Amino acid sequence: MSPLVNFIGFQIGWFGCVLNAAAGRPLTGTAIALLVIAVALWRTRDRRGELVLLSLAAAIGTLCDSLFVMSSRLHYGSGALQPPLPPLWDIALWPLFASTLNGALGWLRERLTLAALLGAVGGPLAYVAAARLGAVQLGAPSSTLLMLAGAWSVLTPLLLALARALSRRMPPSEAASIHHA
């Protein structure tokens, strides 16, 4: 899948989740994200490796956002599961993001310092945008944004390193064809 198509798919999934959660339709947003993820999985040659990456991202992201919920930093109004778990639409955003790590963001896999900087900015901005659209509320916004910046400055390069490590487990000819498809 081309990086541009991958990026557009991510944007469709992200806005689908956030706008539907804000409108009180969290399952619709989750379904949109899962559809985008399914297309990304269908388009990759290493479905097993990609599925492992997406699953790890979902687990890591759920843990991260659960910690923010437990500390009253994030408050979800629509689709909330049993606290401290974030709603399904939020959980779906993590593998959706991970689906870009071998696509639109694949160029960052060898630039982990830059990935940390971009994560420190982009991660919190996504939460601010979701809050402004009405999908989530930030408790103590200034300190929450600093904490999100710290988390995303670690998680972005971590997930990229996982993507790189999982792609290295494949034969070189297969890995090359995935990243150039």
MODELLER restraints for C-alpha pairs under 7 A, 6 or more apart:
rsr = mdl.restraints
at = mdl.atoms
rsr.add(forms.Gaussian(group=physical.xy_distance, feature=features.Distance(at['CA:1:A'], at['CA:43:A']), mean=6.11, stdev=0.5))
rsr.add(forms.Gaussian(group=physical.xy_distance, feature=features.Distance(at['CA:1:A'], at['CA:181:A']), mean=5.58, stdev=0.5))
rsr.add(forms.Gaussian(group=physical.xy_distance, feature=features.Distance(at['CA:2:A'], at['CA:103:A']), mean=6.84, stdev=0.5))
rsr.add(forms.Gaussian(group=physical.xy_distance, feature=features.Distance(at['CA:2:A'], at['CA:181:A']), mean=6.58, stdev=0.5))
rsr.add(forms.Gaussian(group=physical.xy_distance, feature=features.Distance(at['CA:3:A'], at['CA:103:A']), mean=4.94, stdev=0.5))
rsr.add(forms.Gaussian(group=physical.xy_distance, feature=features.Distance(at['CA:3:A'], at['CA:104:A']), mean=3.98, stdev=0.5))
rsr.add(forms.Gaussian(group=physical.xy_distance, feature=features.Distance(at['CA:4:A'], at['CA:104:A']), mean=6.44, stdev=0.5))
rsr.add(forms.Gaussian(group=physical.xy_distance, feature=features.Distance(at['CA:6:A'], at['CA:100:A']), mean=6.33, stdev=0.5))
rsr.add(forms.Gaussian(group=physical.xy_distance, feature=features.Distance(at['CA:6:A'], at['CA:103:A']), mean=6.08, stdev=0.5))
rsr.add(forms.Gaussian(group=physical.xy_distance, feature=features.Distance(at['CA:6:A'], at['CA:104:A']), mean=5.77, stdev=0.5))
rsr.add(forms.Gaussian(group=physical.xy_distance, feature=features.Distance(at['CA:7:A'], at['CA:100:A']), mean=6.89, stdev=0.5))
rsr.add(forms.Gaussian(group=physical.xy_distance, feature=features.Distance(at['CA:7:A'], at['CA:104:A']), mean=5.52, stdev=0.5))
rsr.add(forms.Gaussian(group=physical.xy_distance, feature=features.Distance(at['CA:9:A'], at['CA:36:A']), mean=6.01, stdev=0.5))
rsr.add(forms.Gaussian(group=physical.xy_distance, feature=features.Distance(at['CA:10:A'], at['CA:96:A']), mean=6.38, stdev=0.5))
rsr.add(forms.Gaussian(group=physical.xy_distance, feature=features.Distance(at['CA:10:A'], at['CA:97:A']), mean=6.90, stdev=0.5))
rsr.add(forms.Gaussian(group=physical.xy_distance, feature=features.Distance(at['CA:13:A'], at['CA:32:A']), mean=5.73, stdev=0.5))
rsr.add(forms.Gaussian(group=physical.xy_distance, feature=features.Distance(at['CA:13:A'], at['CA:33:A']), mean=4.40, stdev=0.5))
rsr.add(forms.Gaussian(group=physical.xy_distance, feature=features.Distance(at['CA:13:A'], at['CA:36:A']), mean=6.20, stdev=0.5))
rsr.add(forms.Gaussian(group=physical.xy_distance, feature=features.Distance(at['CA:14:A'], at['CA:93:A']), mean=6.63, stdev=0.5))
rsr.add(forms.Gaussian(group=physical.xy_distance, feature=features.Distance(at['CA:16:A'], at['CA:29:A']), mean=4.79, stdev=0.5))
rsr.add(forms.Gaussian(group=physical.xy_distance, feature=features.Distance(at['CA:16:A'], at['CA:32:A']), mean=6.02, stdev=0.5))
rsr.add(forms.Gaussian(group=physical.xy_distance, feature=features.Distance(at['CA:16:A'], at['CA:33:A']), mean=6.98, stdev=0.5))
rsr.add(forms.Gaussian(group=physical.xy_distance, feature=features.Distance(at['CA:17:A'], at['CA:26:A']), mean=6.81, stdev=0.5))
rsr.add(forms.Gaussian(group=physical.xy_distance, feature=features.Distance(at['CA:17:A'], at['CA:29:A']), mean=3.69, stdev=0.5))
rsr.add(forms.Gaussian(group=physical.xy_distance, feature=features.Distance(at['CA:17:A'], at['CA:30:A']), mean=5.83, stdev=0.5))
rsr.add(forms.Gaussian(group=physical.xy_distance, feature=features.Distance(at['CA:17:A'], at['CA:33:A']), mean=6.64, stdev=0.5))
rsr.add(forms.Gaussian(group=physical.xy_distance, feature=features.Distance(at['CA:17:A'], at['CA:89:A']), mean=5.66, stdev=0.5))
rsr.add(forms.Gaussian(group=physical.xy_distance, feature=features.Distance(at['CA:18:A'], at['CA:29:A']), mean=6.92, stdev=0.5))
rsr.add(forms.Gaussian(group=physical.xy_distance, feature=features.Distance(at['CA:18:A'], at['CA:130:A']), mean=5.99, stdev=0.5))
rsr.add(forms.Gaussian(group=physical.xy_distance, feature=features.Distance(at['CA:18:A'], at['CA:135:A']), mean=5.59, stdev=0.5))
rsr.add(forms.Gaussian(group=physical.xy_distance, feature=features.Distance(at['CA:19:A'], at['CA:133:A']), mean=6.83, stdev=0.5))
rsr.add(forms.Gaussian(group=physical.xy_distance, feature=features.Distance(at['CA:19:A'], at['CA:135:A']), mean=6.98, stdev=0.5))
rsr.add(forms.Gaussian(group=physical.xy_distance, feature=features.Distance(at['CA:20:A'], at['CA:26:A']), mean=5.53, stdev=0.5))
rsr.add(forms.Gaussian(group=physical.xy_distance, feature=features.Distance(at['CA:20:A'], at['CA:28:A']), mean=6.35, stdev=0.5))
rsr.add(forms.Gaussian(group=physical.xy_distance, feature=features.Distance(at['CA:20:A'], at['CA:29:A']), mean=5.19, stdev=0.5))
rsr.add(forms.Gaussian(group=physical.xy_distance, feature=features.Distance(at['CA:21:A'], at['CA:29:A']), mean=6.57, stdev=0.5))
rsr.add(forms.Gaussian(group=physical.xy_distance, feature=features.Distance(at['CA:21:A'], at['CA:78:A']), mean=5.51, stdev=0.5))
rsr.add(forms.Gaussian(group=physical.xy_distance, feature=features.Distance(at['CA:21:A'], at['CA:135:A']), mean=5.35, stdev=0.5))
rsr.add(forms.Gaussian(group=physical.xy_distance, feature=features.Distance(at['CA:22:A'], at['CA:78:A']), mean=6.91, stdev=0.5))
rsr.add(forms.Gaussian(group=physical.xy_distance, feature=features.Distance(at['CA:22:A'], at['CA:133:A']), mean=6.58, stdev=0.5))
rsr.add(forms.Gaussian(group=physical.xy_distance, feature=features.Distance(at['CA:22:A'], at['CA:134:A']), mean=4.85, stdev=0.5))
rsr.add(forms.Gaussian(group=physical.xy_distance, feature=features.Distance(at['CA:22:A'], at['CA:135:A']), mean=4.24, stdev=0.5))
rsr.add(forms.Gaussian(group=physical.xy_distance, feature=features.Distance(at['CA:24:A'], at['CA:78:A']), mean=5.57, stdev=0.5))
rsr.add(forms.Gaussian(group=physical.xy_distance, feature=features.Distance(at['CA:26:A'], at['CA:78:A']), mean=6.09, stdev=0.5))
rsr.add(forms.Gaussian(group=physical.xy_distance, feature=features.Distance(at['CA:26:A'], at['CA:79:A']), mean=5.29, stdev=0.5))
rsr.add(forms.Gaussian(group=physical.xy_distance, feature=features.Distance(at['CA:26:A'], at['CA:89:A']), mean=6.04, stdev=0.5))
rsr.add(forms.Gaussian(group=physical.xy_distance, feature=features.Distance(at['CA:27:A'], at['CA:89:A']), mean=6.89, stdev=0.5))
rsr.add(forms.Gaussian(group=physical.xy_distance, feature=features.Distance(at['CA:29:A'], at['CA:89:A']), mean=6.07, stdev=0.5))
rsr.add(forms.Gaussian(group=physical.xy_distance, feature=features.Distance(at['CA:30:A'], at['CA:88:A']), mean=6.41, stdev=0.5))
rsr.add(forms.Gaussian(group=physical.xy_distance, feature=features.Distance(at['CA:30:A'], at['CA:89:A']), mean=4.47, stdev=0.5))
rsr.add(forms.Gaussian(group=physical.xy_distance, feature=features.Distance(at['CA:30:A'], at['CA:92:A']), mean=6.23, stdev=0.5))
rsr.add(forms.Gaussian(group=physical.xy_distance, feature=features.Distance(at['CA:33:A'], at['CA:92:A']), mean=6.29, stdev=0.5))
rsr.add(forms.Gaussian(group=physical.xy_distance, feature=features.Distance(at['CA:33:A'], at['CA:96:A']), mean=6.53, stdev=0.5))
rsr.add(forms.Gaussian(group=physical.xy_distance, feature=features.Distance(at['CA:34:A'], at['CA:92:A']), mean=6.93, stdev=0.5))
rsr.add(forms.Gaussian(group=physical.xy_distance, feature=features.Distance(at['CA:37:A'], at['CA:96:A']), mean=5.87, stdev=0.5))
rsr.add(forms.Gaussian(group=physical.xy_distance, feature=features.Distance(at['CA:37:A'], at['CA:99:A']), mean=6.74, stdev=0.5))
rsr.add(forms.Gaussian(group=physical.xy_distance, feature=features.Distance(at['CA:40:A'], at['CA:99:A']), mean=6.64, stdev=0.5))
rsr.add(forms.Gaussian(group=physical.xy_distance, feature=features.Distance(at['CA:41:A'], at['CA:47:A']), mean=5.79, stdev=0.5))
rsr.add(forms.Gaussian(group=physical.xy_distance, feature=features.Distance(at['CA:41:A'], at['CA:50:A']), mean=6.91, stdev=0.5))
rsr.add(forms.Gaussian(group=physical.xy_distance, feature=features.Distance(at['CA:44:A'], at['CA:178:A']), mean=6.44, stdev=0.5))
rsr.add(forms.Gaussian(group=physical.xy_distance, feature=features.Distance(at['CA:45:A'], at['CA:178:A']), mean=6.01, stdev=0.5))
rsr.add(forms.Gaussian(group=physical.xy_distance, feature=features.Distance(at['CA:49:A'], at['CA:166:A']), mean=5.90, stdev=0.5))
rsr.add(forms.Gaussian(group=physical.xy_distance, feature=features.Distance(at['CA:49:A'], at['CA:167:A']), mean=6.96, stdev=0.5))
rsr.add(forms.Gaussian(group=physical.xy_distance, feature=features.Distance(at['CA:53:A'], at['CA:98:A']), mean=6.98, stdev=0.5))
rsr.add(forms.Gaussian(group=physical.xy_distance, feature=features.Distance(at['CA:53:A'], at['CA:162:A']), mean=6.91, stdev=0.5))
rsr.add(forms.Gaussian(group=physical.xy_distance, feature=features.Distance(at['CA:53:A'], at['CA:163:A']), mean=6.31, stdev=0.5))
rsr.add(forms.Gaussian(group=physical.xy_distance, feature=features.Distance(at['CA:54:A'], at['CA:95:A']), mean=4.47, stdev=0.5))
rsr.add(forms.Gaussian(group=physical.xy_distance, feature=features.Distance(at['CA:54:A'], at['CA:98:A']), mean=5.72, stdev=0.5))
rsr.add(forms.Gaussian(group=physical.xy_distance, feature=features.Distance(at['CA:54:A'], at['CA:99:A']), mean=6.75, stdev=0.5))
rsr.add(forms.Gaussian(group=physical.xy_distance, feature=features.Distance(at['CA:55:A'], at['CA:95:A']), mean=6.72, stdev=0.5))
rsr.add(forms.Gaussian(group=physical.xy_distance, feature=features.Distance(at['CA:57:A'], at['CA:94:A']), mean=5.63, stdev=0.5))
rsr.add(forms.Gaussian(group=physical.xy_distance, feature=features.Distance(at['CA:57:A'], at['CA:95:A']), mean=5.45, stdev=0.5))
rsr.add(forms.Gaussian(group=physical.xy_distance, feature=features.Distance(at['CA:57:A'], at['CA:98:A']), mean=6.26, stdev=0.5))
rsr.add(forms.Gaussian(group=physical.xy_distance, feature=features.Distance(at['CA:57:A'], at['CA:159:A']), mean=6.91, stdev=0.5))
rsr.add(forms.Gaussian(group=physical.xy_distance, feature=features.Distance(at['CA:58:A'], at['CA:91:A']), mean=6.08, stdev=0.5))
rsr.add(forms.Gaussian(group=physical.xy_distance, feature=features.Distance(at['CA:58:A'], at['CA:92:A']), mean=6.97, stdev=0.5))
rsr.add(forms.Gaussian(group=physical.xy_distance, feature=features.Distance(at['CA:58:A'], at['CA:94:A']), mean=5.13, stdev=0.5))
rsr.add(forms.Gaussian(group=physical.xy_distance, feature=features.Distance(at['CA:58:A'], at['CA:95:A']), mean=5.32, stdev=0.5))
rsr.add(forms.Gaussian(group=physical.xy_distance, feature=features.Distance(at['CA:61:A'], at['CA:91:A']), mean=6.80, stdev=0.5))
rsr.add(forms.Gaussian(group=physical.xy_distance, feature=features.Distance(at['CA:61:A'], at['CA:94:A']), mean=5.71, stdev=0.5))
rsr.add(forms.Gaussian(group=physical.xy_distance, feature=features.Distance(at['CA:62:A'], at['CA:85:A']), mean=6.99, stdev=0.5))
rsr.add(forms.Gaussian(group=physical.xy_distance, feature=features.Distance(at['CA:62:A'], at['CA:86:A']), mean=6.86, stdev=0.5))
rsr.add(forms.Gaussian(group=physical.xy_distance, feature=features.Distance(at['CA:62:A'], at['CA:91:A']), mean=5.76, stdev=0.5))
rsr.add(forms.Gaussian(group=physical.xy_distance, feature=features.Distance(at['CA:65:A'], at['CA:86:A']), mean=6.41, stdev=0.5))
rsr.add(forms.Gaussian(group=physical.xy_distance, feature=features.Distance(at['CA:66:A'], at['CA:84:A']), mean=5.16, stdev=0.5))
rsr.add(forms.Gaussian(group=physical.xy_distance, feature=features.Distance(at['CA:66:A'], at['CA:85:A']), mean=5.10, stdev=0.5))
rsr.add(forms.Gaussian(group=physical.xy_distance, feature=features.Distance(at['CA:66:A'], at['CA:86:A']), mean=5.97, stdev=0.5))
rsr.add(forms.Gaussian(group=physical.xy_distance, feature=features.Distance(at['CA:68:A'], at['CA:74:A']), mean=5.55, stdev=0.5))
rsr.add(forms.Gaussian(group=physical.xy_distance, feature=features.Distance(at['CA:69:A'], at['CA:75:A']), mean=6.37, stdev=0.5))
rsr.add(forms.Gaussian(group=physical.xy_distance, feature=features.Distance(at['CA:69:A'], at['CA:84:A']), mean=5.60, stdev=0.5))
rsr.add(forms.Gaussian(group=physical.xy_distance, feature=features.Distance(at['CA:70:A'], at['CA:84:A']), mean=5.52, stdev=0.5))
rsr.add(forms.Gaussian(group=physical.xy_distance, feature=features.Distance(at['CA:72:A'], at['CA:139:A']), mean=6.05, stdev=0.5))
rsr.add(forms.Gaussian(group=physical.xy_distance, feature=features.Distance(at['CA:73:A'], at['CA:138:A']), mean=5.63, stdev=0.5))
rsr.add(forms.Gaussian(group=physical.xy_distance, feature=features.Distance(at['CA:73:A'], at['CA:139:A']), mean=4.37, stdev=0.5))
rsr.add(forms.Gaussian(group=physical.xy_distance, feature=features.Distance(at['CA:73:A'], at['CA:140:A']), mean=6.65, stdev=0.5))
rsr.add(forms.Gaussian(group=physical.xy_distance, feature=features.Distance(at['CA:73:A'], at['CA:144:A']), mean=5.86, stdev=0.5))
rsr.add(forms.Gaussian(group=physical.xy_distance, feature=features.Distance(at['CA:74:A'], at['CA:136:A']), mean=6.78, stdev=0.5))
rsr.add(forms.Gaussian(group=physical.xy_distance, feature=features.Distance(at['CA:74:A'], at['CA:137:A']), mean=5.85, stdev=0.5))
rsr.add(forms.Gaussian(group=physical.xy_distance, feature=features.Distance(at['CA:74:A'], at['CA:138:A']), mean=5.00, stdev=0.5))
rsr.add(forms.Gaussian(group=physical.xy_distance, feature=features.Distance(at['CA:74:A'], at['CA:139:A']), mean=5.91, stdev=0.5))
rsr.add(forms.Gaussian(group=physical.xy_distance, feature=features.Distance(at['CA:75:A'], at['CA:136:A']), mean=5.71, stdev=0.5))
rsr.add(forms.Gaussian(group=physical.xy_distance, feature=features.Distance(at['CA:75:A'], at['CA:137:A']), mean=5.00, stdev=0.5))
rsr.add(forms.Gaussian(group=physical.xy_distance, feature=features.Distance(at['CA:75:A'], at['CA:138:A']), mean=6.44, stdev=0.5))
rsr.add(forms.Gaussian(group=physical.xy_distance, feature=features.Distance(at['CA:76:A'], at['CA:135:A']), mean=6.77, stdev=0.5))
rsr.add(forms.Gaussian(group=physical.xy_distance, feature=features.Distance(at['CA:76:A'], at['CA:136:A']), mean=4.83, stdev=0.5))
rsr.add(forms.Gaussian(group=physical.xy_distance, feature=features.Distance(at['CA:76:A'], at['CA:137:A']), mean=6.48, stdev=0.5))
rsr.add(forms.Gaussian(group=physical.xy_distance, feature=features.Distance(at['CA:77:A'], at['CA:136:A']), mean=6.64, stdev=0.5))
rsr.add(forms.Gaussian(group=physical.xy_distance, feature=features.Distance(at['CA:79:A'], at['CA:87:A']), mean=5.11, stdev=0.5))
rsr.add(forms.Gaussian(group=physical.xy_distance, feature=features.Distance(at['CA:79:A'], at['CA:88:A']), mean=6.89, stdev=0.5))
rsr.add(forms.Gaussian(group=physical.xy_distance, feature=features.Distance(at['CA:80:A'], at['CA:86:A']), mean=6.05, stdev=0.5))
rsr.add(forms.Gaussian(group=physical.xy_distance, feature=features.Distance(at['CA:80:A'], at['CA:87:A']), mean=4.38, stdev=0.5))
rsr.add(forms.Gaussian(group=physical.xy_distance, feature=features.Distance(at['CA:81:A'], at['CA:87:A']), mean=5.26, stdev=0.5))
rsr.add(forms.Gaussian(group=physical.xy_distance, feature=features.Distance(at['CA:101:A'], at['CA:160:A']), mean=6.04, stdev=0.5))
rsr.add(forms.Gaussian(group=physical.xy_distance, feature=features.Distance(at['CA:101:A'], at['CA:163:A']), mean=6.47, stdev=0.5))
rsr.add(forms.Gaussian(group=physical.xy_distance, feature=features.Distance(at['CA:102:A'], at['CA:163:A']), mean=6.71, stdev=0.5))
rsr.add(forms.Gaussian(group=physical.xy_distance, feature=features.Distance(at['CA:102:A'], at['CA:179:A']), mean=6.70, stdev=0.5))
rsr.add(forms.Gaussian(group=physical.xy_distance, feature=features.Distance(at['CA:108:A'], at['CA:115:A']), mean=6.07, stdev=0.5))
rsr.add(forms.Gaussian(group=physical.xy_distance, feature=features.Distance(at['CA:109:A'], at['CA:160:A']), mean=5.21, stdev=0.5))
rsr.add(forms.Gaussian(group=physical.xy_distance, feature=features.Distance(at['CA:109:A'], at['CA:161:A']), mean=6.43, stdev=0.5))
rsr.add(forms.Gaussian(group=physical.xy_distance, feature=features.Distance(at['CA:109:A'], at['CA:164:A']), mean=6.26, stdev=0.5))
rsr.add(forms.Gaussian(group=physical.xy_distance, feature=features.Distance(at['CA:112:A'], at['CA:157:A']), mean=5.10, stdev=0.5))
rsr.add(forms.Gaussian(group=physical.xy_distance, feature=features.Distance(at['CA:115:A'], at['CA:156:A']), mean=6.09, stdev=0.5))
rsr.add(forms.Gaussian(group=physical.xy_distance, feature=features.Distance(at['CA:115:A'], at['CA:157:A']), mean=5.49, stdev=0.5))
rsr.add(forms.Gaussian(group=physical.xy_distance, feature=features.Distance(at['CA:116:A'], at['CA:153:A']), mean=4.13, stdev=0.5))
rsr.add(forms.Gaussian(group=physical.xy_distance, feature=features.Distance(at['CA:116:A'], at['CA:154:A']), mean=6.21, stdev=0.5))
rsr.add(forms.Gaussian(group=physical.xy_distance, feature=features.Distance(at['CA:116:A'], at['CA:156:A']), mean=6.03, stdev=0.5))
rsr.add(forms.Gaussian(group=physical.xy_distance, feature=features.Distance(at['CA:116:A'], at['CA:157:A']), mean=5.68, stdev=0.5))
rsr.add(forms.Gaussian(group=physical.xy_distance, feature=features.Distance(at['CA:117:A'], at['CA:153:A']), mean=6.11, stdev=0.5))
rsr.add(forms.Gaussian(group=physical.xy_distance, feature=features.Distance(at['CA:119:A'], at['CA:152:A']), mean=4.84, stdev=0.5))
rsr.add(forms.Gaussian(group=physical.xy_distance, feature=features.Distance(at['CA:119:A'], at['CA:153:A']), mean=4.86, stdev=0.5))
rsr.add(forms.Gaussian(group=physical.xy_distance, feature=features.Distance(at['CA:119:A'], at['CA:156:A']), mean=5.47, stdev=0.5))
rsr.add(forms.Gaussian(group=physical.xy_distance, feature=features.Distance(at['CA:120:A'], at['CA:149:A']), mean=4.07, stdev=0.5))
rsr.add(forms.Gaussian(group=physical.xy_distance, feature=features.Distance(at['CA:120:A'], at['CA:150:A']), mean=6.20, stdev=0.5))
rsr.add(forms.Gaussian(group=physical.xy_distance, feature=features.Distance(at['CA:120:A'], at['CA:152:A']), mean=5.23, stdev=0.5))
rsr.add(forms.Gaussian(group=physical.xy_distance, feature=features.Distance(at['CA:120:A'], at['CA:153:A']), mean=4.50, stdev=0.5))
rsr.add(forms.Gaussian(group=physical.xy_distance, feature=features.Distance(at['CA:121:A'], at['CA:149:A']), mean=6.34, stdev=0.5))
rsr.add(forms.Gaussian(group=physical.xy_distance, feature=features.Distance(at['CA:123:A'], at['CA:148:A']), mean=6.81, stdev=0.5))
rsr.add(forms.Gaussian(group=physical.xy_distance, feature=features.Distance(at['CA:123:A'], at['CA:149:A']), mean=6.53, stdev=0.5))
rsr.add(forms.Gaussian(group=physical.xy_distance, feature=features.Distance(at['CA:123:A'], at['CA:152:A']), mean=5.63, stdev=0.5))
rsr.add(forms.Gaussian(group=physical.xy_distance, feature=features.Distance(at['CA:124:A'], at['CA:145:A']), mean=5.68, stdev=0.5))
rsr.add(forms.Gaussian(group=physical.xy_distance, feature=features.Distance(at['CA:124:A'], at['CA:148:A']), mean=5.53, stdev=0.5))
rsr.add(forms.Gaussian(group=physical.xy_distance, feature=features.Distance(at['CA:124:A'], at['CA:149:A']), mean=5.75, stdev=0.5))
rsr.add(forms.Gaussian(group=physical.xy_distance, feature=features.Distance(at['CA:130:A'], at['CA:136:A']), mean=6.04, stdev=0.5))
rsr.add(forms.Gaussian(group=physical.xy_distance, feature=features.Distance(at['CA:131:A'], at['CA:137:A']), mean=5.36, stdev=0.5))
rsr.add(forms.Gaussian(group=physical.xy_distance, feature=features.Distance(at['CA:131:A'], at['CA:138:A']), mean=6.90, stdev=0.5))
rsr.add(forms.Gaussian(group=physical.xy_distance, feature=features.Distance(at['CA:138:A'], at['CA:144:A']), mean=6.86, stdev=0.5))
rsr.add(forms.Gaussian(group=physical.xy_distance, feature=features.Distance(at['CA:167:A'], at['CA:175:A']), mean=5.99, stdev=0.5))
